[in-house]
Amino acid sequence: MKTKELREKSRGEQEKLLAELEVKTRELRFKIATREETKHHTLRTAKKDIARLKTLISEEDRKLD
C-alpha cells in the first residue's frame, strides 16, 4: 500500500489496518513454515506495510506534541 493512501486514512482506520496486517503476518508465518504458502514476498510486503503504518502513526504523534 502506498504511503499517500495511508496518509489519507483516519487514525482509527490506520490502527484497524495495522491490527489486520499483524494478524495477516502471523498467519503467513505459519503458512510458510508449514509450506502451505510458497509466495514469500507476501510476508515481506505485509511487514513493510506495517512499518509504513507505524512510521505514519509516530509522525502524527510527534506533530501533536
C-alpha positions as YAML, in Angstrom:
chain: A
units: angstrom
residues:
- id: 1
  name: MET
  ca: [0.00, 0.00, 0.00]
- id: 2
  name: LYS
  ca: [1.31, 3.43, -0.88]
- id: 3
  name: THR
  ca: [2.21, 5.93, 1.83]
- id: 4
  name: LYS
  ca: [-0.02, 8.54, 0.20]
- id: 5
  name: GLU
  ca: [-3.02, 6.22, 0.53]
- id: 6
  name: LEU
  ca: [-2.20, 5.56, 4.17]
- id: 7
  name: ARG
  ca: [-1.92, 9.28, 4.98]
- id: 8
  name: GLU
  ca: [-5.45, 9.85, 3.66]
- id: 9
  name: LYS
  ca: [-6.93, 7.38, 6.15]
- id: 10
  name: SER
  ca: [-8.11, 8.47, 9.58]
- id: 11
  name: ARG
  ca: [-6.22, 7.46, 12.71]
- id: 12
  name: GLY
  ca: [-8.83, 4.82, 13.56]
- id: 13
  name: GLU
  ca: [-8.64, 3.30, 10.10]
- id: 14
  name: GLN
  ca: [-4.85, 3.24, 10.30]
- id: 15
  name: GLU
  ca: [-4.89, 1.42, 13.63]
- id: 16
  name: LYS
  ca: [-7.51, -1.06, 12.39]
- id: 17
  name: LEU
  ca: [-5.43, -1.75, 9.28]
- id: 18
  name: LEU
  ca: [-2.33, -2.18, 11.43]
- id: 19
  name: ALA
  ca: [-4.08, -4.81, 13.56]
- id: 20
  name: GLU
  ca: [-5.30, -6.63, 10.43]
- id: 21
  name: LEU
  ca: [-1.81, -6.65, 8.94]
- id: 22
  name: GLU
  ca: [-0.29, -8.01, 12.14]
- id: 23
  name: VAL
  ca: [-2.79, -10.90, 12.10]
- id: 24
  name: LYS
  ca: [-2.07, -11.48, 8.41]
- id: 25
  name: THR
  ca: [1.67, -11.54, 9.10]
- id: 26
  name: ARG
  ca: [1.25, -14.12, 11.85]
- id: 27
  name: GLU
  ca: [-0.89, -16.32, 9.60]
- id: 28
  name: LEU
  ca: [1.59, -16.03, 6.74]
- id: 29
  name: ARG
  ca: [4.47, -17.08, 9.01]
- id: 30
  name: PHE
  ca: [2.60, -20.25, 9.95]
- id: 31
  name: LYS
  ca: [1.66, -20.97, 6.34]
- id: 32
  name: ILE
  ca: [5.23, -20.50, 5.16]
- id: 33
  name: ALA
  ca: [6.54, -22.72, 7.96]
- id: 34
  name: THR
  ca: [4.10, -25.49, 7.03]
- id: 35
  name: ARG
  ca: [4.77, -24.91, 3.32]
- id: 36
  name: GLU
  ca: [1.16, -24.04, 2.55]
- id: 37
  name: GLU
  ca: [2.29, -20.68, 1.18]
- id: 38
  name: THR
  ca: [5.04, -20.56, -1.41]
- id: 39
  name: LYS
  ca: [4.97, -16.82, -2.13]
- id: 40
  name: HIS
  ca: [7.37, -15.47, 0.46]
- id: 41
  name: HIS
  ca: [7.15, -11.94, -0.91]
- id: 42
  name: THR
  ca: [3.65, -11.58, 0.56]
- id: 43
  name: LEU
  ca: [5.16, -11.72, 4.05]
- id: 44
  name: ARG
  ca: [7.77, -9.12, 3.12]
- id: 45
  name: THR
  ca: [5.11, -6.82, 1.68]
- id: 46
  name: ALA
  ca: [2.94, -7.12, 4.79]
- id: 47
  name: LYS
  ca: [5.90, -6.36, 7.06]
- id: 48
  name: LYS
  ca: [6.78, -3.27, 5.02]
- id: 49
  name: ASP
  ca: [3.18, -2.06, 5.20]
- id: 50
  name: ILE
  ca: [3.27, -2.48, 8.98]
- id: 51
  name: ALA
  ca: [6.46, -0.43, 9.14]
- id: 52
  name: ARG
  ca: [4.91, 2.31, 6.99]
- id: 53
  name: LEU
  ca: [1.84, 2.47, 9.21]
- id: 54
  name: LYS
  ca: [3.85, 2.57, 12.43]
- id: 55
  name: THR
  ca: [6.01, 5.34, 10.99]
- id: 56
  name: LEU
  ca: [2.98, 7.43, 10.00]
- id: 57
  name: ILE
  ca: [1.36, 6.96, 13.40]
- id: 58
  name: SER
  ca: [4.54, 8.01, 15.21]
- id: 59
  name: GLU
  ca: [4.92, 11.04, 12.90]
- id: 60
  name: GLU
  ca: [1.38, 12.13, 13.74]
- id: 61
  name: ASP
  ca: [2.07, 11.68, 17.45]
- id: 62
  name: ARG
  ca: [5.17, 13.87, 17.21]
- id: 63
  name: LYS
  ca: [3.20, 16.57, 15.36]
- id: 64
  name: LEU
  ca: [0.65, 16.68, 18.16]
- id: 65
  name: ASP
  ca: [3.32, 17.21, 20.84]
...
